[in-house]
Every structure is written in structure tokens, then in C-alpha cells.
């Protein structure tokens, strides 16, 4: 006989499998993570910071990084802009090995050309 309320978990029986595989993937990636960029030289900028909240400051082809944690996504190129949603090609340069992602503009920080020499 089935217990009442047994299926109330929205993720069902997959919750533990997903979290376990995600933890394994993250620990595996962090051990093998290497990039030609020195991402630790990029300052962390929270999404609510005034530098991250400027509208219309990014353009296609511009190099950007994920402000709250630069090492997660690495350095990417803006491919498309749709309002506040920006499609960025990170080419797997970060810890999460993301290639293309759509991110809200407030999370992205442009990289000035003079800063690229340091990276």
C-alpha cells in the first residue's frame, strides 16, 4: 500500500541522483580545471553593484566575464543581445566548461582592452 503524500516532492526520486552527480561533476572539474587566462585577476562584481547595473553598456563582439564569480564561466564574447538577456560564447574557458549561455546583463562585466594584456 502506498503512503499518502509520498509523491509530494517535486523532483521525485531523481533529487538525490541529480545532486550527487552535480557534486561529482563539480569536484571532478575543479581538480582538472585549467585555462590560459588568469581569471583571478578579474574583480568579483555582485549583480546589484552599480557597475553591473548600467543598461546598454554591452555590444556584440565585446569580451565579458561573469561578475559574481569570474572563474565559473571564464571569459566570453557577446554573440546576441535581446533586451537584458545576453547570449555569450564562453568557449569552455571557465570552471563549468560552458560554451554558450544566455545571462542577464546585470551579471556580466565588460573587459577593457587594456586589461586583456594582464590576463
N, C-alpha and C positions, 0 to 999 in steps of 0.2 A: 504494500500500500504506500502511495506517495505521500510525503509530508506536505502539509499545507504551507504555502509560501516558499517552497524550495526553489522555485524558478524566478524569484524576485530580483536577483542580481542581474543588472542589465548586460553585463559582459558574460554571464553564464559560466560554464565550465572552462572557458578559454582564458579567463583573467589571469590565473597563475602561470599558464603556459606562456602568455604574451609577456608578462613582467619578467619571467625567468629568462626568456630568450633575449629580451631587450637588455637586461643586466649583463648577460653573457656577451652580447654583441658590443656593448659599450666598453666592457672591460677588455675584450679582445682588441677592439680598435685602439684604445688608449695605449696598449702595450706596443702596438705596431705602428703607431702614428708617427709620420714624418712628412715634412713639407719643405719645399725650398724657401719658403717665406719665414721670416722671423715675426710671427704673429704676436709674440709677447711685447713687441714694440708699439702695438696699436693700443690706444687707451680704451678702456671699457666705458661705454656711454649708455646709461639707462634710457629706456624708451621715453620716460617723462622729462628728460633733460632738455633744456631749450635748444641745444644743438641738434637734437634728434627730432624736434617738433616743427622745424621750418618746412613749410609746404612748397612744392615746386622747385626744390633745390637739386633734384637729381635729373640726369638726362641719359638717353640711350648711349651706350658705349662707355659710360663712366665706370671707374673701378670703385667698388664699395666693399664694406665688411659689415657683419652683424655686430652692432654696437654693444649689446649687453655682455657678450662673450665672444670675442674675435676668433678664438681657436675652434669653436664649434663648426662654423661653416667655412672659414678661411676667407680668401679674397675672391670676389666675383665681379663679373661685368653685367651691367644693366642691359637686359635684352628688350623688354617691353614695359611700358607704363600704362596702367589703366586706373586712373584716379589715384587713390592712395595705395593700390596694390602694385607691386613692382616684381617683375619676373627677372631673376638673377641667375646667371650661369656661374656657379662656383667651381666647376670642373674638378670636384673632389679634392679641393685643397685644404679642407678642414678635417677636424676630428670625426665628424659624422659622415664624411665621404659623400656629401650631397653634390649632385651635378647641377640640377636646375630646380629652383624653388620659387614660389610666389610668397613674398613677405610684405607686410605693411611698411610703408615708407618710414614711419617713426622708429623702426628698429634698424634701419640702415644708415651708415655713416659713409660719406664720400671720402676717398683717399686723395689728398692733394698730390699733384705730380712730384713735388719736391720730397715728399715723404716716401715715395716708392724707392728712392735710392737707398734708404735706410733698411728697407725690408729685404 
